[in-house]
């Protein structure tokens, strides 16, 4: 059996919640000690403000770059979205871009071993396979999954490509 809360009690609780949120939510006690958090710059590097590319929320990253190479990163303290913090994925952004496991060119498994193939070969092989699937099973047998990293124009063209393919099976991976 659920209890019914009176209108007057609800309004008092709502006012208390709103007041406490206004009083304490924007308390940036941690940000007052920014000078204490500063790390000495890497010798010969320059700071470059950039945006995290993980989920497209737009969090800020202060990257240190030396001779065009991303050396280390820090949180963008005054960034309006991330407000001086990183999520568990954004804090590891530099490792994603510098990983030795990162694939930089098309690979194909041949006789149980991965081999590098040309971009032209990869595009032709994938295109031929897609056309074969569409011919055998119809255009709705393929689903197009977009990316949360797409900008507006990329999303537009991706949607147009799916329509040109002949399907309405399109989705995205936005998690926000």
N, C-alpha and C positions, 0 to 999 in steps of 0.2 A: 504494500500500500504506500503510495507516494504522498508526501505532504505538499500542500499548496502554500506557496509563499505569497504574502499579502503584497499588494501593489506598493504601498508606502515603504515596506521593508525592502522590497526590490530596488526602489529608487534610492534609498539610503545607501544600500550596498553598491549600487552602480556609481553613485557620487563619490563614495569612499575609494572605489577602484580607480576612477578617473583621476581623482586628486592625487592619489599615491603614484599613479603612473606619471603624471605631469611633474611631480616633485622629485621622483627618483630615477626615471627612465633615462633622462638626458644627463645624468651625473657622470661626468667624464673625469673622475678622480685619477684613473689610470693614465689618461692623456696629458695630465698636468706635468708628469715627469718625463716628457719626451726626450729632453736633453740627456737624461740618465740612460735611456734606451739606445741612443745612437752608437753605432759600431763604426770604428775607424774604417774609412774606405780602403779598398784593395789598392795597392800602389799602381798608379797609372790608369786606373779605371774611371769611368764616368757613370753617373746614375741616370737611368732611363726609366721614365714612368711608362708602364704598359698595363694591359688588361689581361687578366687570367682567361685562358681559353677553354676551361673545363666545361662549365655549364651555361655560359652566356648570361650570367647574372650581372657581370660587368665589374667584378671586384678588382681593386687596384694592386699592382705589384711594382715595387721599386727594384729594378734589375740593375746589377752592376755589370758593365760591359767593358772589356778591354780588347782592343784590336778586333772588334766585331764578334767576339766570343762572350757568351753569357757566362759569367764567372760565379756569381752568387746573387741571392735575392733577399729582399726584406719586405716587410709589410708597408703598405702606403698608409701612413698614420692619418693623414688628413683627407683620405679618399671618402667621398660622400656615400658610397655603397658599402664597402667593406669596413670602413671606420677603424682602420688600424688592426685588422685581424685577417686570418686566412682560415678557410675550412680545411679539413683533412686532405682534400685533393689538391687544393690550391697551394698549400705549403710545400707540396712535392712537385710543383710545376717544372722547376729547373731539371729535376731528375728525369721527367718525362721527355724533355727536349734533348737531353744529353745522353740518354740511355744507350748502351751498346746493343741492346736488343731491339732498338727502334728500326723498323724496316723502312728503307729509303727508296726502294725500287721494287718492281714486280718480282715475285717469286712463284715458282711452280714446283710441286712435288713430282719428281720423275724417278721411278723405280725405288721409292722409299727415301729419296734424298731431295732436299730443297735445292733448286737451281735458279739462278738469276735469268730472267727473260727480258726481252725488250718491251717498252711501253706499247709499241705498235702490235706486237704479238699478243700481249695481254688483253688489249682492248678488242682486237679482232676475235680472240678466242671467247671472251666473255660475251661479246655481241652476238656471235654465231650461236652460242649456247642459249642465250635469251630468245633469239628468233626461233630456234628449234622448239623451245618450251612453249612459246606463244602459238606456233603453228600446230603443235600436238594437243595442247590443253586449253588454248584460248588466252586472251589478254588478262582475264581476271585471275589467272593462276599465279600471277606475280604480284608481290606487294612491294611498294616503294617506301623505304623508311628514311625519312629526312634526318636532319641533325639539329640539335639545339644551338649549334655553332653557326648555322646558316644566317647570313644577314637577310634583309627583306628581299633583295633582288635574287639571291640564290634560291630562296624559298619559292619565289614566283616561277623561276625557270624550272625548278625541280617539279613543281606541280604541273606546269605546262608539259613537261616531258612525260609525266604519268598519263596525262590526258591524251597526248599524242600517241602514246603506247596503246591507249584504248581502255584504260581501267580507271576506276575511282578508288582503288586500293592504295591509299597513301596515308601515312601516319608520320609521327615524329617522336623524338626521344626526350622531349622537354620534361624535366623533373621538378620544375619550380612552379 
